[in-house]
């Protein structure tokens, strides 16, 4: 979709929603968006969201929440990008990439998300990888794959929970090592009871 098909207010709303997802890990509520847009009426904000819904830019759920689906051309000098999903909390028994786990889609440069591969984004939690440059609140770009090489930073799914650690393998076990200044974090030793979901490609530091 080209920006000419959107009003200036709709473009502003898209940018605010996208930024809120990147920095807060969720879309803003109607009242939060109303304040960010400088509006005085919930109805006016709802009208903007309805217009974005009708144009396929957001998707609304039965509980009233919504997510950003598309990122239209927001400027004449826009870089080549692909839309990459931000994966939220993984529900027990639910596939990691199930529709309900996708919080939004964010445009990522094709210099990072190269063609021929699939990617997703995760919000880092905690300080278990701060010595590897991944801090709490950072947005981590992951290339989706189920194998890893020695020493790579991986996303592993253990007991339905995603964790980012450094990958090491011996003849009999896999060791997922933290890289942290906090001594509370210990290596996780595994056999076959886990899944590699992908490899860390890039880290977008939190601006909070």
C-alpha positions as CSV (number, residue, x, y, z in Angstrom):
1,X,0.0,0.0,0.0
2,X,1.3,3.5,-0.9
3,X,1.2,6.4,1.6
4,X,-1.0,8.3,-0.8
5,X,-3.9,6.0,0.1
6,X,-3.6,7.1,3.8
7,X,-4.4,10.3,5.5
8,X,-1.7,12.1,7.5
9,X,-3.5,11.2,10.7
10,X,-3.6,7.5,9.7
11,X,0.1,7.6,8.9
12,X,0.9,9.2,12.2
13,X,-1.2,6.5,14.0
14,X,0.7,3.7,12.2
15,X,4.1,5.1,13.2
16,X,3.0,5.5,16.8
17,X,1.6,2.0,16.9
18,X,4.8,0.5,15.4
19,X,7.0,2.4,17.8
20,X,4.9,1.4,20.8
21,X,5.2,-2.3,19.8
22,X,9.0,-2.0,19.3
23,X,9.6,-0.3,22.7
24,X,6.8,-1.7,24.9
25,X,6.2,-5.1,23.3
26,X,2.5,-4.5,22.6
27,X,0.1,-2.2,20.7
28,X,-1.1,0.8,22.6
29,X,-4.6,0.9,24.0
30,X,-7.2,3.2,22.4
31,X,-6.7,5.7,25.2
32,X,-2.9,5.5,25.0
33,X,-3.1,6.1,21.2
34,X,-5.6,8.9,21.7
35,X,-3.1,10.7,24.0
36,X,-0.2,10.1,21.7
37,X,-2.2,11.5,18.8
38,X,-3.2,14.5,20.8
39,X,-6.9,13.7,20.4
40,X,-9.6,14.5,22.9
41,X,-12.1,11.9,21.8
42,X,-12.1,8.1,22.1
43,X,-14.5,8.0,19.1
44,X,-12.0,9.9,16.9
45,X,-9.3,7.3,17.8
46,X,-11.7,4.4,17.1
47,X,-12.5,5.9,13.7
48,X,-8.8,6.0,12.8
49,X,-8.4,2.3,13.9
50,X,-11.5,1.3,11.9
51,X,-10.1,3.0,8.8
52,X,-6.8,1.1,9.3
53,X,-8.8,-2.1,9.9
54,X,-10.8,-1.6,6.7
55,X,-7.5,-1.2,4.7
56,X,-6.0,-4.4,6.2
57,X,-3.2,-2.6,8.1
58,X,-4.4,-3.8,11.5
59,X,-6.3,-6.9,12.6
60,X,-8.7,-6.8,15.5
61,X,-9.5,-9.7,17.9
62,X,-12.7,-10.6,19.7
63,X,-11.3,-9.3,23.0
64,X,-10.9,-5.8,21.5
65,X,-7.1,-6.0,21.1
66,X,-5.5,-5.5,17.7
67,X,-2.1,-6.0,16.0
68,X,-0.3,-4.3,13.2
69,X,-0.4,-6.4,10.0
70,X,1.1,-4.2,7.3
71,X,3.6,-1.4,7.1
72,X,2.8,0.8,4.0
73,X,5.4,3.0,2.3
74,X,5.9,5.8,4.9
75,X,8.2,8.0,2.8
76,X,9.7,8.5,-0.6
77,X,13.1,7.3,0.5
78,X,12.0,4.1,2.3
79,X,14.6,1.4,2.3
80,X,13.9,-2.1,1.0
81,X,12.3,-4.0,3.8
82,X,10.3,-7.1,4.6
83,X,7.7,-7.5,7.3
84,X,8.9,-9.6,10.2
85,X,6.6,-10.8,13.0
86,X,7.2,-10.0,16.6
87,X,6.5,-13.2,18.6
88,X,4.9,-12.7,22.0
89,X,4.4,-15.1,24.9
90,X,4.2,-18.7,23.7
91,X,1.1,-20.4,25.2
92,X,1.5,-23.9,26.5
93,X,0.8,-26.4,23.8
94,X,0.7,-23.7,21.1
95,X,3.2,-23.7,18.2
96,X,5.6,-20.8,18.6
97,X,4.6,-19.3,15.3
98,X,0.9,-19.7,15.8
99,X,-1.2,-16.7,14.8
100,X,-2.1,-15.9,18.4
101,X,1.5,-15.5,19.3
102,X,2.2,-12.8,16.7
103,X,2.0,-9.3,18.3
104,X,2.7,-7.3,15.2
105,X,4.7,-7.1,11.9
106,X,7.7,-4.8,11.8
107,X,9.6,-3.7,8.6
108,X,13.2,-4.9,8.7
109,X,15.9,-4.0,6.1
110,X,16.6,-6.7,3.6
111,X,20.3,-6.2,4.4
112,X,19.5,-7.9,7.7
113,X,16.6,-10.1,6.8
114,X,17.9,-11.6,3.5
115,X,15.8,-13.3,1.0
116,X,15.5,-17.1,1.1
117,X,15.2,-17.2,4.9
118,X,12.4,-16.7,7.4
119,X,12.8,-14.4,10.4
120,X,11.1,-13.4,13.5
121,X,11.6,-10.9,16.4
122,X,11.6,-11.5,20.1
123,X,11.8,-9.1,23.1
124,X,14.7,-10.1,25.3
125,X,13.9,-10.6,29.0
126,X,16.3,-10.5,31.9
127,X,20.1,-10.2,31.9
128,X,21.3,-13.8,31.2
129,X,23.0,-12.7,27.9
130,X,24.1,-9.1,28.8
131,X,27.8,-10.0,28.2
132,X,26.8,-11.1,24.6
133,X,25.2,-7.7,24.0
134,X,21.6,-8.7,24.6
135,X,19.9,-6.7,27.4
136,X,16.5,-6.7,29.0
137,X,14.0,-5.1,26.6
138,X,16.1,-5.4,23.5
139,X,14.5,-6.5,20.3
140,X,16.3,-9.5,18.8
141,X,16.1,-10.5,15.1
142,X,16.2,-14.3,14.7
143,X,16.7,-16.3,11.5
144,X,14.4,-19.3,11.7
145,X,16.2,-22.7,11.6
146,X,16.4,-25.8,13.8
147,X,20.2,-26.3,13.8
148,X,23.1,-24.4,15.2
149,X,26.8,-24.3,15.1
150,X,29.2,-24.2,18.1
151,X,29.1,-20.9,19.9
152,X,26.1,-19.4,18.1
153,X,23.5,-17.5,20.0
154,X,20.3,-19.5,19.6
155,X,16.6,-19.3,20.6
156,X,15.6,-22.6,22.1
157,X,12.2,-23.7,23.2
158,X,12.3,-25.5,26.5
159,X,9.0,-26.5,28.2
160,X,7.1,-24.1,25.9
161,X,9.3,-21.2,26.9
162,X,11.7,-19.4,24.5
163,X,15.2,-18.7,25.9
164,X,18.2,-17.1,24.2
165,X,21.6,-18.7,25.1
166,X,25.0,-19.6,23.6
167,X,25.0,-23.1,21.9
168,X,27.5,-25.7,22.7
169,X,27.4,-29.5,22.0
170,X,29.4,-32.5,23.2
171,X,29.1,-36.1,22.1
172,X,26.3,-36.7,24.5
173,X,24.6,-33.5,25.5
174,X,23.8,-29.9,24.4
175,X,24.8,-27.1,26.7
176,X,23.0,-23.7,26.5
177,X,25.3,-21.3,28.3
178,X,24.3,-17.8,29.6
179,X,26.8,-15.0,29.0
180,X,26.0,-12.8,32.0
181,X,27.6,-10.6,34.7
182,X,24.9,-12.0,37.0
183,X,26.1,-15.3,38.6
184,X,22.6,-16.5,39.2
185,X,22.4,-17.7,35.6
186,X,23.7,-21.2,35.1
187,X,24.2,-23.4,32.0
188,X,21.3,-25.5,30.9
189,X,22.3,-29.1,30.1
190,X,20.0,-31.0,27.7
191,X,19.7,-34.2,25.7
192,X,16.9,-34.2,23.2
193,X,14.0,-32.6,25.1
194,X,14.2,-29.1,23.4
195,X,13.9,-27.4,20.1
196,X,16.1,-24.8,18.4
197,X,13.9,-22.2,16.9
198,X,16.5,-20.0,15.3
199,X,19.8,-18.1,15.4
200,X,20.4,-14.5,16.6
201,X,21.1,-12.3,13.6
202,X,21.0,-8.8,15.1
203,X,20.1,-7.0,18.3
204,X,18.1,-3.7,18.4
205,X,18.9,-2.0,21.7
206,X,16.1,-0.7,23.8
207,X,15.7,3.0,23.8
208,X,13.9,3.2,27.1
